[in-house]
Amino acid sequence: MRPLDLRIARAMRDLLEPYHLAVVFAPAALAVFKEAGLDRPWSPYFAGRVAPLGEVSTSVVDAVFYHFDPALTGLELGHIRAADAEKLLALRLEAVDAGLRAAFEPDLLASPQLAEAAELAVEAAAACAAAPYGRPLGAANAALPVPDQPHLALWQAATTLREWRGDGHNTALLAAELDGVEALTSIVATGSERRRSLQPRRGWDDAAWQAGIDRLVGRGLLTAEGGLTPAGAELREQVESMTDRLAAAPWRALGPERCRRLHALAAPLSARVAESMGLRMPVGDFPEA
């Protein structure tokens, strides 16, 4: 197995995340979901991510999503399934198509740049299909047919890679013995997320959130004020490092130079998508050797 600079795995995550998020935040995509009756704030998120799993129980979705309050998961799944769940896969692709077409000019949609980026991303995503072990969301997305249109093929590949990495992140959280709430409270303690934004987005009430903090304080990972202790900072770094290591296979298969090429091709595309959604998500640079 060839070694890979793990900075590449993280750089490729940052590269493709804005492109993937078109299904959640692009105004034109949200309009498609709303027209289908999925008009709750979190409905596009749940519909877009759950669709490849088919008819699974709420407990399965809780397990693979990892850090949502089960009450929120049950509420959203009930709403989604009432809106004709068997059509979710087609609906999410229709929504993404609308979101990306709103972000890109026709010339860009038909450009060799986008076509080449899609080809490279699809090749990387094929490595996910070859290694599905312990990757339920990644495997479910990898099993879907690749759309013919390059802008959708790139989105499907980006989503497969994103979910495959996310499954690995869940493994890293399990290895660190962090449950869903603890994963959230500890990431807030790093300063990369804010409680007032993250807690309501994941549905946890104040009592559950504080109980998570208390458990981590008891383990010596957080201070009484909610900051990271040295042991907590080390554990969070271990989680992120393991996530990068477990996400390396697709990029190892593509190779550093073609990863660099994909980064150069897709960076302006992802930046355009982020801008269309009003999100500040800088792609960053490809790591130097």
C-alpha positions as CSV (number, residue, x, y, z in Angstrom):
1,M,0.0,0.0,0.0
2,R,1.5,3.3,-1.1
3,P,1.8,6.0,1.6
4,L,-0.2,9.2,1.1
5,D,0.4,12.6,2.5
6,L,-2.7,12.8,4.7
7,R,-2.9,16.5,4.2
8,I,-4.2,15.6,0.7
9,A,-7.2,13.7,2.2
10,R,-8.2,16.8,4.2
11,A,-7.6,19.1,1.3
12,M,-9.8,17.0,-0.9
13,R,-12.5,17.1,1.7
14,D,-12.4,20.9,1.8
15,L,-12.4,20.9,-2.0
16,L,-15.6,18.9,-2.5
17,E,-17.7,19.7,0.5
18,P,-19.2,23.0,-1.0
19,Y,-20.1,21.2,-4.2
20,H,-21.8,18.4,-2.3
21,L,-23.7,20.9,-0.2
22,A,-25.7,22.2,-3.2
23,V,-28.3,19.6,-2.3
24,V,-28.8,21.2,1.2
25,F,-28.3,24.9,0.7
26,A,-28.7,25.9,-2.9
27,P,-31.9,28.0,-3.1
28,A,-33.0,26.4,-6.4
29,A,-32.5,23.0,-4.9
30,L,-34.5,23.9,-1.8
31,A,-37.3,25.1,-4.1
32,V,-37.5,21.6,-5.7
33,F,-37.8,19.9,-2.3
34,K,-40.4,22.5,-1.2
35,E,-42.5,21.9,-4.3
36,A,-42.4,18.2,-3.4
37,G,-43.8,18.9,0.1
38,L,-40.4,18.7,1.9
39,D,-40.7,22.2,3.4
40,R,-39.3,21.7,6.9
41,P,-35.9,23.3,7.5
42,W,-34.0,20.0,7.8
43,S,-36.1,18.1,5.2
44,P,-33.7,18.6,2.3
45,Y,-30.7,17.5,4.5
46,F,-32.4,14.3,5.7
47,A,-34.0,13.5,2.3
48,G,-30.7,14.0,0.5
49,R,-28.7,11.9,2.8
50,V,-31.2,9.1,3.5
51,A,-32.3,8.5,-0.1
52,P,-29.6,5.9,-1.0
53,L,-30.4,3.9,2.1
54,G,-33.9,3.0,1.0
55,E,-36.6,2.1,3.5
56,V,-34.6,1.8,6.7
57,S,-35.7,2.3,10.3
58,T,-35.2,5.4,12.2
59,S,-32.7,3.6,14.5
60,V,-30.5,2.8,11.5
61,V,-30.5,6.5,10.4
62,D,-29.7,7.5,14.0
63,A,-26.7,5.1,13.8
64,V,-25.3,6.3,10.5
65,F,-25.9,10.0,11.1
66,Y,-24.4,9.6,14.6
67,H,-25.0,12.9,16.4
68,F,-28.6,14.0,15.8
69,D,-31.2,13.8,18.6
70,P,-33.3,10.7,17.8
71,A,-36.5,12.7,18.3
72,L,-35.4,15.1,15.5
73,T,-34.5,12.1,13.3
74,G,-37.9,10.5,13.8
75,L,-39.7,13.7,13.1
76,E,-37.9,14.4,9.9
77,L,-38.1,10.9,8.6
78,G,-41.8,10.8,9.3
79,H,-42.2,14.0,7.2
80,I,-40.0,12.7,4.4
81,R,-41.8,9.4,4.1
82,A,-45.1,11.1,4.0
83,A,-43.8,12.9,0.9
84,D,-43.4,9.8,-1.3
85,A,-40.1,8.4,-0.1
86,E,-39.5,6.0,-3.0
87,K,-39.0,9.0,-5.2
88,L,-36.3,10.6,-3.0
89,L,-33.3,9.5,-5.2
90,A,-34.8,11.1,-8.3
91,L,-35.9,14.1,-6.3
92,R,-32.5,14.8,-4.9
93,L,-30.8,14.6,-8.3
94,E,-33.5,16.9,-9.7
95,A,-32.8,19.3,-6.8
96,V,-29.0,19.2,-7.3
97,D,-29.4,19.7,-11.0
98,A,-31.5,22.9,-10.3
99,G,-29.0,24.2,-7.7
100,L,-25.9,23.7,-9.9
101,R,-27.6,25.1,-13.1
102,A,-28.4,28.2,-11.1
103,A,-24.7,28.5,-10.0
104,F,-23.1,27.8,-13.4
105,E,-23.4,29.4,-16.8
106,P,-24.3,27.1,-19.7
107,D,-20.8,27.3,-21.1
108,L,-19.3,26.1,-17.8
109,L,-21.8,23.2,-17.6
110,A,-20.5,22.1,-21.0
111,S,-16.9,22.8,-20.4
112,P,-14.0,20.4,-20.7
113,Q,-12.9,21.6,-17.2
114,L,-16.0,20.3,-15.6
115,A,-16.0,17.0,-17.6
116,E,-12.4,16.3,-16.6
117,A,-13.1,17.1,-13.0
118,A,-16.0,14.7,-13.0
119,E,-14.0,11.9,-14.6
120,L,-11.3,12.2,-12.0
121,A,-13.7,12.4,-9.1
122,V,-15.7,9.4,-10.4
123,E,-12.5,7.4,-10.6
124,A,-11.6,8.3,-7.0
125,A,-15.2,7.3,-5.9
126,A,-14.8,3.9,-7.5
127,A,-12.2,3.1,-4.8
128,C,-15.0,3.7,-2.3
129,A,-17.1,1.0,-4.0
130,A,-14.2,-1.3,-3.8
131,A,-13.8,-0.9,0.0
132,P,-17.4,-0.7,1.4
133,Y,-16.5,-2.4,4.8
134,G,-18.1,-0.5,7.7
135,R,-19.2,2.3,5.3
136,P,-23.0,2.2,5.0
137,L,-23.6,5.7,3.6
138,G,-20.5,5.6,1.5
139,A,-21.4,2.1,0.1
140,A,-25.0,3.1,-0.6
141,N,-23.9,6.1,-2.6
142,A,-21.2,4.2,-4.4
143,A,-23.7,1.6,-5.6
144,L,-25.8,4.3,-7.4
145,P,-25.4,4.7,-11.2
146,V,-23.2,7.6,-12.2
147,P,-25.3,10.3,-14.0
148,D,-24.4,11.0,-17.6
149,Q,-24.2,14.8,-17.2
150,P,-20.7,15.9,-15.9
151,H,-22.0,18.4,-13.3
152,L,-24.2,15.7,-11.8
153,A,-21.5,13.0,-12.1
154,L,-19.2,15.2,-10.2
155,W,-21.8,15.8,-7.5
156,Q,-22.5,12.1,-7.2
157,A,-18.8,11.3,-6.8
158,A,-18.3,14.2,-4.4
159,T,-21.2,12.9,-2.3
160,T,-19.9,9.3,-2.3
161,L,-16.5,10.5,-1.2
162,R,-18.0,12.7,1.4
163,E,-20.2,10.0,2.9
164,W,-17.5,7.4,2.8
165,R,-15.2,9.8,4.7
166,G,-18.0,10.5,7.1
167,D,-18.5,6.8,7.9
168,G,-14.8,6.7,8.7
169,H,-15.2,9.7,11.0
170,N,-17.9,7.8,12.9
171,T,-15.4,5.0,13.3
172,A,-12.9,7.4,14.7
173,L,-15.5,8.8,17.1
174,L,-16.3,5.3,18.3
175,A,-12.6,4.6,18.8
176,A,-12.4,7.7,21.0
177,E,-15.5,6.6,22.9
178,L,-17.4,9.8,22.1
179,D,-21.1,9.5,21.7
180,G,-23.2,11.8,19.5
181,V,-23.6,14.6,22.0
182,E,-20.0,14.3,23.2
183,A,-18.7,14.5,19.7
184,L,-20.6,17.8,19.3
185,T,-19.6,19.3,22.7
186,S,-16.0,18.4,22.1
187,I,-15.9,20.0,18.6
188,V,-17.4,23.2,20.1
189,A,-14.7,23.2,22.6
190,T,-12.1,23.3,19.8
191,G,-13.6,26.6,18.6
192,S,-14.4,25.4,15.1
193,E,-18.1,25.3,15.8
194,R,-20.4,27.4,18.0
195,R,-22.9,26.0,20.4
196,R,-25.6,28.4,19.6
197,S,-25.5,27.3,16.0
198,L,-24.6,23.6,16.3
199,Q,-26.9,22.5,19.2
200,P,-30.2,23.5,17.6
201,R,-29.1,22.1,14.2
202,R,-28.7,18.7,15.8
203,G,-31.8,18.9,18.0
204,W,-30.4,18.4,21.5
205,D,-31.9,20.2,24.4
206,D,-29.9,22.0,27.1
207,A,-30.1,19.1,29.6
208,A,-28.8,16.5,27.1
209,W,-26.0,19.0,26.0
210,Q,-24.9,19.7,29.6
211,A,-25.0,15.9,30.4
212,G,-22.6,15.4,27.5
213,I,-20.3,18.1,28.9
214,D,-20.4,16.6,32.3
215,R,-19.4,13.2,31.0
216,L,-16.4,14.7,29.3
217,V,-15.4,16.7,32.3
218,G,-15.6,13.4,34.3
219,R,-13.2,11.8,31.8
220,G,-10.8,14.7,32.1
221,L,-11.3,15.9,28.5
222,L,-13.1,19.2,29.2
223,T,-12.7,21.8,31.9
224,A,-15.6,22.7,34.1
225,E,-16.0,25.8,31.8
226,G,-16.3,23.6,28.8
227,G,-12.8,24.1,27.3
228,L,-10.6,21.3,26.1
229,T,-8.0,20.0,28.6
230,P,-4.7,18.8,27.1
231,A,-6.0,15.3,27.1
232,G,-9.2,16.5,25.3
233,A,-7.2,18.4,22.7
234,E,-5.0,15.3,22.1
235,L,-8.1,13.1,21.7
236,R,-9.7,15.5,19.2
237,E,-6.5,15.5,17.2
238,Q,-6.5,11.7,17.2
239,V,-10.1,11.7,15.9
240,E,-9.2,14.0,13.0
241,S,-6.0,12.2,12.2
242,M,-7.7,8.8,12.1
243,T,-10.5,10.3,9.9
244,D,-7.9,11.5,7.4
245,R,-6.1,8.1,7.5
246,L,-9.3,6.2,7.0
247,A,-10.3,8.6,4.1
248,A,-7.0,8.1,2.2
249,A,-7.8,5.2,0.0
250,P,-9.6,7.0,-2.9
251,W,-6.9,9.6,-3.1
252,R,-4.2,7.0,-2.9
253,A,-5.8,5.3,-5.8
254,L,-6.0,8.5,-7.8
255,G,-2.4,9.5,-6.9
256,P,-1.0,12.8,-5.7
257,E,-0.5,14.4,-9.2
258,R,-4.0,13.6,-10.3
259,C,-5.4,14.7,-7.0
260,R,-3.6,18.0,-7.6
261,R,-5.2,18.2,-11.1
262,L,-8.7,17.5,-9.7
263,H,-8.1,20.2,-7.1
264,A,-7.1,22.7,-9.7
265,L,-10.1,21.9,-11.8
266,A,-12.7,21.7,-9.1
267,A,-11.6,24.5,-6.8
268,P,-13.3,27.3,-8.9
269,L,-16.4,25.1,-9.3
270,S,-16.8,24.6,-5.6
271,A,-16.1,28.3,-5.0
272,R,-18.8,29.2,-7.4
273,V,-21.3,26.8,-5.7
274,A,-20.4,28.2,-2.3
275,E,-20.9,31.8,-3.5
276,S,-24.3,30.9,-5.0
277,M,-25.4,29.5,-1.6
278,G,-24.1,32.5,0.3
279,L,-21.6,30.3,2.3
280,R,-18.1,31.3,3.3
281,M,-16.3,28.0,2.6
282,P,-12.8,28.7,1.3
283,V,-11.5,25.7,-0.6
284,G,-7.8,26.3,0.4
285,D,-4.7,25.3,-1.4
286,F,-3.4,21.9,-2.4
287,P,-0.6,20.9,0.0
288,E,2.9,21.4,-1.2
289,A,5.3,18.4,-1.2
